[in-house]
Amino acid sequence: MLITALVATVISIAAGAAIRAWAFAIFAFLVAIGFGSVAFADGSSVTVGALSGIAILALMEIGYLAGAFLSGLLRRSARLRENNSVADSVATTTERPQG
């Protein structure tokens, strides 16, 4: 179960950088239903199966949000770096002494 949770978290973080929120919501909901069904099929009660599904859904959503945040942060810092390098090259070419 721990390995499944880790795999779901890693997939969710990667999905946060790659796919839209509505697509991930559908995917996460289906995975949570499947995870709860497997817990129920292993002999757990319906309540434990439902709680397992909700727990994996919450874990996947947190992973998705972390991935989306980190992806946005990396894109923003890359864009700022690119804009600063262009501004620096323009500034150095215009600062030549004239005379």
N, CA, C and O atoms as a GROMACS GRO file, in nm:
protein
  396
    1MET      N    1   0.081  -0.118   0.000
    1MET     CA    2   0.000   0.000   0.000
    1MET      C    3   0.086   0.125   0.000
    1MET      O    4   0.050   0.225  -0.063
    2LEU      N    5   0.198   0.122   0.069
    2LEU     CA    6   0.289   0.237   0.072
    2LEU      C    7   0.349   0.261  -0.066
    2LEU      O    8   0.362   0.376  -0.109
    3ILE      N    9   0.385   0.155  -0.134
    3ILE     CA   10   0.442   0.169  -0.268
    3ILE      C   11   0.337   0.227  -0.363
    3ILE      O   12   0.370   0.311  -0.447
    4THR      N   13   0.213   0.185  -0.350
    4THR     CA   14   0.105   0.239  -0.433
    4THR      C   15   0.087   0.388  -0.407
    4THR      O   16   0.067   0.465  -0.501
    5ALA      N   17   0.094   0.428  -0.282
    5ALA     CA   18   0.080   0.569  -0.247
    5ALA      C   19   0.197   0.650  -0.304
    5ALA      O   20   0.177   0.761  -0.353
    6LEU      N   21   0.317   0.597  -0.298
    6LEU     CA   22   0.433   0.667  -0.353
    6LEU      C   23   0.424   0.680  -0.504
    6LEU      O   24   0.455   0.785  -0.560
    7VAL      N   25   0.381   0.573  -0.571
    7VAL     CA   26   0.366   0.577  -0.716
    7VAL      C   27   0.258   0.678  -0.755
    7VAL      O   28   0.276   0.754  -0.850
    8ALA      N   29   0.148   0.679  -0.682
    8ALA     CA   30   0.040   0.775  -0.711
    8ALA      C   31   0.088   0.918  -0.691
    8ALA      O   32   0.051   1.007  -0.768
    9THR      N   33   0.170   0.942  -0.590
    9THR     CA   34   0.221   1.076  -0.564
    9THR      C   35   0.316   1.120  -0.676
    9THR      O   36   0.306   1.233  -0.724
   10VAL      N   37   0.406   1.034  -0.716
   10VAL     CA   38   0.500   1.068  -0.823
   10VAL      C   39   0.426   1.094  -0.955
   10VAL      O   40   0.458   1.189  -1.026
   11ILE      N   41   0.330   1.011  -0.986
   11ILE     CA   42   0.252   1.030  -1.108
   11ILE      C   43   0.174   1.161  -1.100
   11ILE      O   44   0.162   1.233  -1.200
   12SER      N   45   0.121   1.193  -0.984
   12SER     CA   46   0.044   1.316  -0.967
   12SER      C   47   0.132   1.440  -0.983
   12SER      O   48   0.090   1.538  -1.044
   13ILE      N   49   0.252   1.436  -0.930
   13ILE     CA   50   0.344   1.549  -0.944
   13ILE      C   51   0.381   1.568  -1.091
   13ILE      O   52   0.385   1.681  -1.140
   14ALA      N   53   0.409   1.458  -1.160
   14ALA     CA   54   0.440   1.468  -1.302
   14ALA      C   55   0.319   1.518  -1.382
   14ALA      O   56   0.335   1.594  -1.477
   15ALA      N   57   0.201   1.475  -1.345
   15ALA     CA   58   0.080   1.518  -1.415
   15ALA      C   59   0.053   1.666  -1.392
   15ALA      O   60  -0.002   1.734  -1.479
   16GLY      N   61   0.092   1.717  -1.275
   16GLY     CA   62   0.073   1.859  -1.248
   16GLY      C   63   0.150   1.947  -1.344
   16GLY      O   64   0.110   2.061  -1.368
   17ALA      N   65   0.257   1.897  -1.397
   17ALA     CA   66   0.337   1.974  -1.492
   17ALA      C   67   0.292   1.951  -1.636
   17ALA      O   68   0.332   2.025  -1.725
   18ALA      N   69   0.210   1.850  -1.660
   18ALA     CA   70   0.184   1.811  -1.798
   18ALA      C   71   0.039   1.822  -1.844
   18ALA      O   72   0.015   1.859  -1.959
   19ILE      N   73  -0.058   1.792  -1.759
   19ILE     CA   74  -0.196   1.785  -1.809
   19ILE      C   75  -0.286   1.886  -1.739
   19ILE      O   76  -0.251   1.942  -1.635
   20ARG      N   77  -0.401   1.908  -1.796
   20ARG     CA   78  -0.499   2.001  -1.744
   20ARG      C   79  -0.564   1.947  -1.617
   20ARG      O   80  -0.564   1.826  -1.593
   21ALA      N   81  -0.617   2.036  -1.536
   21ALA     CA   82  -0.677   1.997  -1.408
   21ALA      C   83  -0.800   1.909  -1.427
   21ALA      O   84  -0.818   1.813  -1.351
   22TRP      N   85  -0.884   1.939  -1.525
   22TRP     CA   86  -1.004   1.858  -1.543
   22TRP      C   87  -0.969   1.716  -1.584
   22TRP      O   88  -1.036   1.621  -1.542
   23ALA      N   89  -0.867   1.699  -1.666
   23ALA     CA   90  -0.827   1.565  -1.708
   23ALA      C   91  -0.770   1.487  -1.590
   23ALA      O   92  -0.796   1.368  -1.574
   24PHE      N   93  -0.691   1.555  -1.508
   24PHE     CA   94  -0.636   1.487  -1.392
   24PHE      C   95  -0.744   1.454  -1.291
   24PHE      O   96  -0.738   1.349  -1.227
   25ALA      N   97  -0.844   1.540  -1.276
   25ALA     CA   98  -0.952   1.513  -1.181
   25ALA      C   99  -1.026   1.384  -1.219
   25ALA      O  100  -1.059   1.303  -1.132
   26ILE      N  101  -1.053   1.368  -1.347
   26ILE     CA  102  -1.120   1.245  -1.393
   26ILE      C  103  -1.030   1.124  -1.367
   26ILE      O  104  -1.077   1.022  -1.316
   27PHE      N  105  -0.903   1.135  -1.401
   27PHE     CA  106  -0.808   1.025  -1.380
   27PHE      C  107  -0.797   0.990  -1.232
   27PHE      O  108  -0.802   0.873  -1.196
   28ALA      N  109  -0.782   1.091  -1.147
   28ALA     CA  110  -0.766   1.066  -1.004
   28ALA      C  111  -0.892   1.003  -0.944
   28ALA      O  112  -0.883   0.916  -0.858
   29PHE      N  113  -1.007   1.047  -0.990
   29PHE     CA  114  -1.132   0.989  -0.941
   29PHE      C  115  -1.142   0.842  -0.977
   29PHE      O  116  -1.182   0.760  -0.894
   30LEU      N  117  -1.105   0.807  -1.099
   30LEU     CA  118  -1.109   0.667  -1.141
   30LEU      C  119  -1.008   0.582  -1.064
   30LEU      O  120  -1.036   0.468  -1.027
   31VAL      N  121  -0.888   0.638  -1.040
   31VAL     CA  122  -0.788   0.565  -0.962
   31VAL      C  123  -0.836   0.545  -0.819
   31VAL      O  124  -0.817   0.438  -0.762
   32ALA      N  125  -0.899   0.647  -0.761
   32ALA     CA  126  -0.948   0.636  -0.623
   32ALA      C  127  -1.058   0.530  -0.613
   32ALA      O  128  -1.062   0.454  -0.517
   33ILE      N  129  -1.147   0.526  -0.712
   33ILE     CA  130  -1.251   0.423  -0.712
   33ILE      C  131  -1.187   0.284  -0.722
   33ILE      O  132  -1.226   0.192  -0.650
   34GLY      N  133  -1.090   0.270  -0.810
   34GLY     CA  134  -1.020   0.143  -0.823
   34GLY      C  135  -0.946   0.102  -0.697
   34GLY      O  136  -0.949  -0.014  -0.657
   35PHE      N  137  -0.881   0.198  -0.635
   35PHE     CA  138  -0.806   0.169  -0.512
   35PHE      C  139  -0.900   0.128  -0.400
   35PHE      O  140  -0.872   0.034  -0.326
   36GLY      N  141  -1.013   0.199  -0.387
   36GLY     CA  142  -1.112   0.162  -0.286
   36GLY      C  143  -1.173   0.026  -0.313
   36GLY      O  144  -1.200  -0.051  -0.221
   37SER      N  145  -1.195  -0.005  -0.440
   37SER     CA  146  -1.251  -0.136  -0.478
   37SER      C  147  -1.154  -0.249  -0.445
   37SER      O  148  -1.196  -0.355  -0.399
   38VAL      N  149  -1.026  -0.226  -0.469
   38VAL     CA  150  -0.926  -0.328  -0.437
   38VAL      C  151  -0.919  -0.350  -0.287
   38VAL      O  152  -0.907  -0.463  -0.241
   39ALA      N  153  -0.925  -0.242  -0.209
   39ALA     CA  154  -0.923  -0.256  -0.063
   39ALA      C  155  -1.046  -0.332  -0.016
   39ALA      O  156  -1.037  -0.414   0.075
   40PHE      N  157  -1.161  -0.305  -0.077
   40PHE     CA  158  -1.283  -0.376  -0.041
   40PHE      C  159  -1.275  -0.523  -0.080
   40PHE      O  160  -1.319  -0.610  -0.006
   41ALA      N  161  -1.218  -0.550  -0.198
   41ALA     CA  162  -1.207  -0.688  -0.245
   41ALA      C  163  -1.110  -0.770  -0.161
   41ALA      O  164  -1.121  -0.892  -0.156
   42ASP      N  165  -1.015  -0.703  -0.096
   42ASP     CA  166  -0.918  -0.775  -0.012
   42ASP      C  167  -0.977  -0.814   0.123
   42ASP      O  168  -0.906  -0.872   0.206
   43GLY      N  169  -1.103  -0.784   0.147
   43GLY     CA  170  -1.168  -0.827   0.269
   43GLY      C  171  -1.195  -0.715   0.366
   43GLY      O  172  -1.245  -0.741   0.476
   44SER      N  173  -1.166  -0.593   0.332
   44SER     CA  174  -1.196  -0.481   0.419
   44SER      C  175  -1.345  -0.447   0.409
   44SER      O  176  -1.414  -0.491   0.317
   45SER      N  177  -1.392  -0.369   0.505
   45SER     CA  178  -1.532  -0.327   0.501
   45SER      C  179  -1.551  -0.218   0.396
   45SER      O  180  -1.454  -0.164   0.342
   46VAL      N  181  -1.675  -0.187   0.368
   46VAL     CA  182  -1.706  -0.083   0.270
   46VAL      C  183  -1.653   0.051   0.319
   46VAL      O  184  -1.604   0.131   0.240
   47THR      N  185  -1.662   0.076   0.448
   47THR     CA  186  -1.614   0.202   0.506
   47THR      C  187  -1.464   0.216   0.488
   47THR      O  188  -1.416   0.323   0.450
   48VAL      N  189  -1.390   0.111   0.515
   48VAL     CA  190  -1.244   0.115   0.500
   48VAL      C  191  -1.207   0.132   0.353
   48VAL      O  192  -1.114   0.205   0.321
   49GLY      N  193  -1.279   0.065   0.265
   49GLY     CA  194  -1.254   0.080   0.122
   49GLY      C  195  -1.280   0.222   0.075
   49GLY      O  196  -1.203   0.277  -0.003
   50ALA      N  197  -1.390   0.281   0.123
   50ALA     CA  198  -1.422   0.419   0.084
   50ALA      C  199  -1.318   0.517   0.141
   50ALA      O  200  -1.276   0.609   0.071
   51LEU      N  201  -1.278   0.496   0.265
   51LEU     CA  202  -1.177   0.583   0.325
   51LEU      C  203  -1.043   0.569   0.255
   51LEU      O  204  -0.970   0.667   0.241
   52SER      N  205  -1.009   0.449   0.211
   52SER     CA  206  -0.885   0.430   0.136
   52SER      C  207  -0.890   0.504   0.003
   52SER      O  208  -0.792   0.566  -0.038
   53GLY      N  209  -1.004   0.498  -0.063
   53GLY     CA  210  -1.021   0.569  -0.189
   53GLY      C  211  -1.012   0.720  -0.171
   53GLY      O  212  -0.949   0.789  -0.251
   54ILE      N  213  -1.074   0.771  -0.065
   54ILE     CA  214  -1.068   0.915  -0.037
   54ILE      C  215  -0.926   0.957  -0.001
   54ILE      O  216  -0.881   1.064  -0.042
   55ALA      N  217  -0.856   0.874   0.075
   55ALA     CA  218  -0.718   0.907   0.113
   55ALA      C  219  -0.626   0.912  -0.009
   55ALA      O  220  -0.545   1.004  -0.021
   56ILE      N  221  -0.638   0.816  -0.099
   56ILE     CA  222  -0.552   0.818  -0.218
   56ILE      C  223  -0.591   0.934  -0.309
   56ILE      O  224  -0.504   0.991  -0.374
   57LEU      N  225  -0.720   0.969  -0.314
   57LEU     CA  226  -0.764   1.084  -0.393
   57LEU      C  227  -0.705   1.213  -0.338
   57LEU      O  228  -0.656   1.296  -0.414
   58ALA      N  229  -0.708   1.229  -0.207
   58ALA     CA  230  -0.651   1.349  -0.145
   58ALA      C  231  -0.500   1.355  -0.169
   58ALA      O  232  -0.446   1.462  -0.199
   59LEU      N  233  -0.433   1.243  -0.157
   59LEU     CA  234  -0.289   1.238  -0.181
   59LEU      C  235  -0.256   1.274  -0.326
   59LEU      O  236  -0.160   1.347  -0.351
   60MET      N  237  -0.335   1.224  -0.419
   60MET     CA  238  -0.311   1.255  -0.560
   60MET      C  239  -0.338   1.402  -0.590
   60MET      O  240  -0.265   1.463  -0.668
   61GLU      N  241  -0.440   1.459  -0.531
   61GLU     CA  242  -0.471   1.600  -0.554
   61GLU      C  243  -0.361   1.690  -0.497
   61GLU      O  244  -0.323   1.789  -0.561
   62ILE      N  245  -0.311   1.657  -0.381
   62ILE     CA  246  -0.201   1.735  -0.323
   62ILE      C  247  -0.076   1.724  -0.411
   62ILE      O  248  -0.007   1.823  -0.433
   63GLY      N  249  -0.049   1.605  -0.460
   63GLY     CA  250   0.064   1.586  -0.551
   63GLY      C  251   0.048   1.666  -0.680
   63GLY      O  252   0.144   1.723  -0.731
   64TYR      N  253  -0.075   1.668  -0.733
   64TYR     CA  254  -0.101   1.745  -0.855
   64TYR      C  255  -0.076   1.894  -0.832
   64TYR      O  256  -0.012   1.961  -0.912
   65LEU      N  257  -0.129   1.945  -0.722
   65LEU     CA  258  -0.110   2.088  -0.692
   65LEU      C  259   0.038   2.121  -0.672
   65LEU      O  260   0.083   2.227  -0.717
   66ALA      N  261   0.111   2.033  -0.606
   66ALA     CA  262   0.255   2.056  -0.589
   66ALA      C  263   0.327   2.055  -0.724
   66ALA      O  264   0.414   2.139  -0.749
   67GLY      N  265   0.291   1.962  -0.811
   67GLY     CA  266   0.352   1.957  -0.943
   67GLY      C  267   0.319   2.079  -1.028
   67GLY      O  268   0.406   2.131  -1.098
   68ALA      N  269   0.194   2.125  -1.021
   68ALA     CA  270   0.154   2.244  -1.096
   68ALA      C  271   0.227   2.367  -1.044
   68ALA      O  272   0.269   2.452  -1.122
   69PHE      N  273   0.240   2.377  -0.912
   69PHE     CA  274   0.310   2.491  -0.852
   69PHE      C  275   0.458   2.490  -0.891
   69PHE      O  276   0.512   2.593  -0.931
   70LEU      N  277   0.523   2.376  -0.878
   70LEU     CA  278   0.665   2.368  -0.912
   70LEU      C  279   0.689   2.393  -1.060
   70LEU      O  280   0.786   2.459  -1.097
   71SER      N  281   0.601   2.343  -1.145
   71SER     CA  282   0.615   2.364  -1.288
   71SER      C  283   0.600   2.513  -1.322
   71SER      O  284   0.679   2.566  -1.400
   72GLY      N  285   0.503   2.578  -1.264
   72GLY     CA  286   0.486   2.721  -1.286
   72GLY      C  287   0.602   2.802  -1.235
   72GLY      O  288   0.644   2.899  -1.298
   73LEU      N  289   0.655   2.762  -1.120
   73LEU     CA  290   0.770   2.832  -1.062
   73LEU      C  291   0.893   2.818  -1.151
   73LEU      O  292   0.966   2.914  -1.172
   74LEU      N  293   0.916   2.698  -1.203
   74LEU     CA  294   1.030   2.677  -1.292
   74LEU      C  295   1.014   2.753  -1.423
   74LEU      O  296   1.110   2.810  -1.474
   75ARG      N  297   0.892   2.754  -1.479
   75ARG     CA  298   0.869   2.830  -1.602
   75ARG      C  299   0.890   2.979  -1.581
   75ARG      O  300   0.949   3.046  -1.665
   76ARG      N  301   0.841   3.029  -1.468
   76ARG     CA  302   0.855   3.172  -1.440
   76ARG      C  303   1.001   3.210  -1.421
   76ARG      O  304   1.045   3.314  -1.472
   77SER      N  305   1.078   3.128  -1.350
   77SER     CA  306   1.219   3.161  -1.329
   77SER      C  307   1.298   3.151  -1.460
   77SER      O  308   1.390   3.229  -1.482
   78ALA      N  309   1.261   3.056  -1.546
   78ALA     CA  310   1.329   3.045  -1.676
   78ALA      C  311   1.296   3.166  -1.763
   78ALA      O  312   1.383   3.218  -1.833
   79ARG      N  313   1.172   3.211  -1.759
   79ARG     CA  314   1.132   3.328  -1.837
   79ARG      C  315   1.204   3.453  -1.786
   79ARG      O  316   1.248   3.536  -1.866
   80LEU      N  317   1.215   3.468  -1.654
   80LEU     CA  318   1.285   3.583  -1.598
   80LEU      C  319   1.433   3.580  -1.634
   80LEU      O  320   1.492   3.684  -1.666
   81ARG      N  321   1.494   3.461  -1.629
   81ARG     CA  322   1.634   3.448  -1.667
   81ARG      C  323   1.654   3.486  -1.814
   81ARG      O  324   1.751   3.553  -1.848
   82GLU      N  325   1.562   3.442  -1.898
   82GLU     CA  326   1.571   3.472  -2.041
   82GLU      C  327   1.554   3.622  -2.065
   82GLU      O  328   1.628   3.682  -2.144
   83ASN      N  329   1.459   3.682  -1.998
   83ASN     CA  330   1.436   3.826  -2.015
   83ASN      C  331   1.554   3.908  -1.962
   83ASN      O  332   1.590   4.009  -2.022
   84ASN      N  333   1.614   3.866  -1.853
   84ASN     CA  334   1.730   3.937  -1.798
   84ASN      C  335   1.851   3.926  -1.888
   84ASN      O  336   1.927   4.022  -1.902
   85SER      N  337   1.870   3.811  -1.950
   85SER     CA  338   1.986   3.795  -2.038
   85SER      C  339   1.972   3.881  -2.162
   85SER      O  340   2.071   3.935  -2.212
   86VAL      N  341   1.852   3.895  -2.214
   86VAL     CA  342   1.829   3.980  -2.330
   86VAL      C  343   1.848   4.126  -2.291
   86VAL      O  344   1.908   4.203  -2.367
   87ALA      N  345   1.800   4.164  -2.175
   87ALA     CA  346   1.816   4.302  -2.130
   87ALA      C  347   1.963   4.335  -2.104
   87ALA      O  348   2.007   4.446  -2.133
   88ASP      N  349   2.038   4.240  -2.049
   88ASP     CA  350   2.180   4.261  -2.023
   88ASP      C  351   2.257   4.279  -2.154
   88ASP      O  352   2.346   4.364  -2.161
   89SER      N  353   2.226   4.201  -2.256
   89SER     CA  354   2.299   4.212  -2.382
   89SER      C  355   2.267   4.343  -2.452
   89SER      O  356   2.354   4.402  -2.516
   90VAL      N  357   2.144   4.390  -2.441
   90VAL     CA  358   2.108   4.518  -2.501
   90VAL      C  359   2.175   4.631  -2.426
   90VAL      O  360   2.222   4.727  -2.488
   91ALA      N  361   2.182   4.623  -2.293
   91ALA     CA  362   2.243   4.727  -2.213
   91ALA      C  363   2.393   4.737  -2.241
   91ALA      O  364   2.446   4.848  -2.244
   92THR      N  365   2.460   4.627  -2.261
   92THR     CA  366   2.604   4.634  -2.286
   92THR      C  367   2.636   4.688  -2.424
   92THR      O  368   2.741   4.750  -2.443
   93THR      N  369   2.549   4.668  -2.520
   93THR     CA  370   2.577   4.721  -2.654
   93THR      C  371   2.548   4.870  -2.661
   93THR      O  372   2.609   4.939  -2.743
   94THR      N  373   2.458   4.922  -2.580
   94THR     CA  374   2.424   5.063  -2.586
   94THR      C  375   2.512   5.148  -2.493
   94THR      O  376   2.504   5.271  -2.498
   95GLU      N  377   2.593   5.086  -2.410
   95GLU     CA  378   2.676   5.161  -2.316
   95GLU      C  379   2.815   5.189  -2.368
   95GLU      O  380   2.903   5.228  -2.290
   96ARG      N  381   2.838   5.170  -2.493
   96ARG     CA  382   2.972   5.200  -2.551
   96ARG      C  383   2.996   5.350  -2.549
   96ARG      O  384   2.905   5.429  -2.574
   97PRO      N  385   3.116   5.387  -2.520
   97PRO     CA  386   3.146   5.531  -2.522
   97PRO      C  387   3.139   5.584  -2.664
   97PRO      O  388   3.189   5.522  -2.758
   98GLN      N  389   3.079   5.696  -2.678
   98GLN     CA  390   3.067   5.757  -2.810
   98GLN      C  391   3.165   5.873  -2.818
   98GLN      O  392   3.168   5.960  -2.731
   99GLY      N  393   3.240   5.874  -2.917
   99GLY     CA  394   3.327   5.988  -2.920
   99GLY      C  395   3.437   5.973  -3.009
   99GLY      O  396   3.519   6.065  -3.021
   0.00000   0.00000   0.00000
